[in-house]
């Protein structure tokens, strides 16, 4: 049993006791055509605004855009790998899509701790995705964070 506990400790991110309001982590990724095509295949969302340039050129976006949920998935990367990191459980997320993401855009997903609820082992984080200075997505996440037992 001690071996199992040690493995969990080795792979865990931040424990609840390590968190403080204002802590921030960022993950950046440049969106590729392959990312969009693979996301369409995995999700089943084959809306032509994501996959067909001729169709998308005639929309308000005047060209193909990445799936909003592909961008939102980058928040999951921050939460699950950096802050709080491995061991946390994603409970909820609010999302407001503010601007499109296109092939070649580098999206910076940022999560910032805004509240800690110790008795429920929860943390609330402000989540923002941006391309350059443009906010493309904003919201709030709630995660369950393990205690340091």
C-alpha positions in Angstrom: 0.0 0.0 0.0 2.9 2.4 0.7 4.1 1.8 -2.9 0.7 2.9 -4.2 0.8 6.1 -2.1 4.3 6.9 -3.3 3.3 6.5 -6.9 0.3 8.8 -6.4 2.5 11.4 -4.7 5.1 11.2 -7.5 2.5 11.8 -10.3 0.4 14.4 -8.4 0.3 18.0 -9.3 -0.3 20.7 -6.6 -2.2 19.6 -3.5 -5.0 21.8 -2.2 -2.6 23.0 0.6 -0.2 24.2 -2.1 -2.7 26.5 -3.8 -3.1 30.2 -3.3 -5.3 32.8 -4.9 -3.5 34.3 -7.8 -1.5 31.3 -8.9 -1.4 31.1 -12.7 -0.3 28.6 -15.3 -0.3 28.8 -19.1 -0.2 26.3 -22.0 0.3 27.5 -25.6 -0.3 25.6 -28.8 -0.3 26.5 -32.5 -3.4 25.2 -34.1 -2.8 23.1 -37.2 -5.0 21.9 -40.0 -4.4 18.4 -38.7 -5.7 19.4 -35.3 -9.0 20.6 -36.8 -9.4 17.5 -39.0 -8.6 15.1 -36.1 -11.0 17.0 -33.8 -13.7 16.8 -36.3 -13.1 13.0 -36.6 -13.0 12.5 -32.8 -16.0 14.7 -32.0 -18.1 14.0 -35.1 -18.5 17.8 -35.6 -18.0 18.1 -39.4 -19.5 21.5 -39.7 -18.1 22.8 -43.0 -17.1 26.1 -41.4 -14.3 24.0 -39.9 -13.4 21.8 -42.8 -14.4 23.5 -46.1 -12.6 26.7 -47.2 -15.0 27.4 -50.0 -18.0 27.1 -47.7 -16.3 29.0 -44.8 -15.3 31.9 -47.1 -18.9 32.8 -47.5 -19.6 33.0 -43.7 -19.2 35.9 -41.3 -15.7 34.4 -40.6 -14.6 34.6 -44.2 -12.6 31.4 -43.9 -12.2 28.2 -41.8 -12.1 28.4 -38.1 -11.2 25.9 -35.4 -13.8 24.3 -33.3 -14.6 26.2 -30.2 -14.3 23.1 -28.1 -10.9 22.4 -29.5 -9.8 25.7 -28.1 -11.6 25.0 -24.8 -9.8 21.7 -24.6 -6.6 23.6 -24.1 -7.9 24.7 -20.7 -8.2 21.1 -19.8 -4.5 20.7 -20.6 -3.6 23.5 -18.2 -5.8 22.2 -15.4 -4.8 18.5 -15.8 -1.0 19.0 -16.4 0.0 22.3 -14.7 -2.5 23.9 -12.3 -3.6 22.2 -10.2 -2.1 19.4 -12.3 -2.3 15.6 -12.2 -4.7 14.3 -9.6 -7.3 17.1 -10.0 -10.8 16.3 -11.2 -12.5 18.7 -13.6 -16.0 19.4 -12.2 -17.4 22.3 -14.3 -16.6 24.9 -16.8 -18.4 28.0 -18.1 -17.3 29.3 -21.6 -17.9 32.5 -23.6 -16.5 32.3 -27.1 -15.3 35.8 -28.0 -13.4 35.5 -31.3 -12.5 32.8 -33.9 -9.3 30.7 -33.9 -7.8 29.9 -37.3 -5.1 27.5 -38.6 -1.7 28.9 -37.7 -3.0 30.8 -34.6 -1.1 30.2 -31.4 -3.6 29.9 -28.5 -2.4 30.7 -25.0 -4.7 29.0 -22.4 -4.3 30.5 -19.0 -5.8 29.4 -15.7 -5.7 31.6 -12.5 -6.8 30.5 -9.0 -9.5 32.9 -7.8 -11.0 31.0 -4.9 -10.1 28.0 -2.7 -12.9 26.1 -0.8 -10.9 23.9 1.6 -13.8 22.0 3.2 -15.0 20.8 -0.2 -11.4 20.3 -1.6 -12.4 22.6 -4.5 -10.6 25.4 -6.4 -12.2 28.0 -8.7 -10.1 29.2 -11.6 -10.6 32.0 -14.1 -9.9 30.6 -17.6 -8.9 32.6 -20.6 -7.7 31.6 -24.1 -6.1 34.3 -26.2 -4.4 34.7 -29.6 -1.9 37.5 -29.3 -3.8 40.3 -27.4 -7.2 39.0 -28.5 -9.3 37.1 -26.0 -10.9 34.3 -27.9 -12.5 32.4 -25.0 -13.1 33.2 -21.3 -14.8 31.4 -18.5 -14.5 29.8 -15.1 -13.6 26.3 -14.0 -14.2 24.4 -10.8 -11.9 21.5 -9.9 -11.6 19.0 -7.0 -8.0 19.0 -5.7 -6.5 16.2 -3.6 -5.3 16.9 -0.1 -1.7 16.0 1.0 -2.6 13.0 3.1 
